[in-house]
């Protein structure tokens, strides 16, 4: 039996929720924007009325207001969005237990086994769309296909509050003429590189040698060929499935440019506190650290190195990060944003090869200190114990919403 997978994408999600919460905004050019003060002054979502003026997601608020002087910009209310996403999940769960979120406002659902109970794929999707309208006041665009890649592409091609189906019989006619950048897994840089080789459409990718694509693009090249030929067989994971943790990281855009290493150290130390906590919760230790640094010209550079021994320590993670930064960043420009990622994770009890050049007594002492700090925070609150240097003036945004979630790979 051919699989039936849908991909549901809430239309103008954040902006639509804001209009639902405040009916006075309905029918007006509205955009949800980040904090200008914390330098997150970009458009996160916009209504159709704002879109008609050319307002785009990701552009600066000042630029959007130049296009649409009457644009109403509202601050995001993420707690309300999470409630809506939970309600949306409940709607999907009426038809299947295979629900895999893609971001907060999109999800794949495998309804192969639901058709015998609820009717055709189209009738199930129509019921889902009506439930969204009646219960949440939102609309969704839905793609239907036999694999996840084309289901996602279908929702991208579907108009607002509509359905687009791509089948195994007609995908060559519907998919292959589209530009390569329309397919999941082909970002802007990859698309530009493909064009430089004369590969402009998804059909061009499909008809290119997979060996050549692998040689030029690595594993991603092979995946592109599989996706373009409709051969993706990745599963829609069961509801509640937690994928293996392969890395743990956090990043922030600072409230003002960082101008010296001391300021960068404070940010690394702050970020490492959360990374340490999450490593402990997952019973994992890091064997390598990766940092990303974005300067005020918006150029991002990444660096990584191995740790001398497995660790969960915030101090050791932060010290490794700042050493990595100091060795590689030449301060041609001030720093706008940084991120830290613990990678090459291993079980906290995994055996490791000892080294003559590592001070294990110092490491064990730091572990005991960290254990005590974590226990105090557990008993008396997160802010009961913290580093003194973080008491001084710093350029760290004050709310968790300013942290940048780092992306995860698709499950197979």
Helices and strands as residue ranges (DSSP letters): E 5-10, H 13-21, G 23-25, E 30-33, E 43-46, H 48-51, H 61-67, E 72-75, H 78-92, E 99-101, E 106-110, G 112-114, H 115-118, H 121-131, I 132-136, E 140-145, H 148-157, E 163-165, H 171-175, G 180-182, H 188-196, H 202-206, H 210-217, H 219-228, E 248-258, H 261-281, E 284-295, E 300-311, H 314-328, E 335-343, E 346-347, H 360-380, G 388-391, G 400-402, E 403-404
